[in-house]
C-alpha cells in the first residue's frame, strides 16, 4: 500500500514564468519517500514550456487541453485514490478549479504569487483587473492561502483582512559564482530579466540608465512582452541599450552582469532578483514593498524611488560598491532565499495540513 501523501499541483501551463519556477523548485526538493507529486495543467504547452524540466526529475505531468479536461483528470485521480490528499493550486483559474474539489479527504491549498489589486489592473485594465482581483480574493477565502512573501501577506491583510501564511519564494543556489573582478575601465553591465510590460516599468529603467554619465553603462533587457517592440524601436539609436528578446537560458546574462536591476511597479517576490542573488549579483530595485523585503534581509543592493531618475542615479552610485562582493552576497542570500529552504517549509506545511494541525 502506498502511504505517501499525494499532492496534485494545479497550474494553467508550464510556460516559463515566476510561478512555474516556484513550482519547479518546490517539487524538485520534495522528499519522495513521503510525497507523491502530480501536476495537472489546463492548456497545451507551447515552445516556451519547461515541461521537460519537470519530466527530467520524474514528475508525472498531465497536460490537458482545457479546464474541462483538467477537471475530468482531477476527478479520475480522486476516484482512484480515496485516501486524504492535497490539491495545491497556483493562479486564479487553477484556484477556481481547486475550490470545486473541496471534500473531506482533500486539503485545498493556494499559493498567492502577487497582490491582485496591484497586478491585475496593470495587466488587464482598471475595470477588468479590479473585478478579477475581487474574484480571486473570494477564492482565497475558501482555500488555505500561502503568500509568496511577507509583503504580499501584509498587502492583502490591509486591503481585504485576509491573513495568509507566508513562505518566501526560493531559487537554486547551485550556481557557479563568477567573479567579474569589480570595475574595469568604469564599464558596468546592468541586466534586467523579465517581462517587458507596463507593470515592469522598463521604459523608466532605460531612461534612468541613459542619465548615468560617470560610467560606461550597458543595459541588457532580457525578455519579451507587450511593450517589447515599441521600446526596442524607441531606443534603437542607443548602442548601450540591448534588447535580447526571450531567452530560455538566462544563466549567461546573470553570470556576466555586474548589477541586476528592476523598476517594477508591483511584484510578489520576484524570481529574477532572487536568481541574481544566487549568482552573487547586487540588486538595484524600485522601492516597492516586495523589493524592500529582499534588500532589507542583508547587504544585497540598493533601492530607488520609482519614476525619480535622479534618485536612481544616486542609488546606482551606491550599489556599484557591491559589484565585487559576489561571494558575500551569495552566502548571505542562500540562508534566506534558497529553494531548499522554501520547499522544506512547504513540506512541513503539507504534513501539518493532512494531520489537521494547521493553524
Secondary structure by P-SEA (a helix, b strand, c coil): ccccbbbbbbcccccccaaaaaaaaaaaacccccbbbbbbbccccccccaaaaaaaacccccccccaaaaaaaaaaaaaacccbbbbbbccaaaaaaaaacccccbbbbbbbcccccccccccccaaaaaaaaaaaaaaaaacbbbbccaaaaaaaaacccbbbbbbcbbbbccbbbbccccccccbbbbbbbcccccccaaaaaaaaaaaccccbbbbbbcccccaaaaaaaaaccccccccccccccaaaaaaaccbbbbbcccccccaaaaaaaaacccccccccaaaaaaaaccccccccccccaaaaaaaaaaacccccaaaaaaaaaaacccaaaaaaaaaaaaaaaaacccc
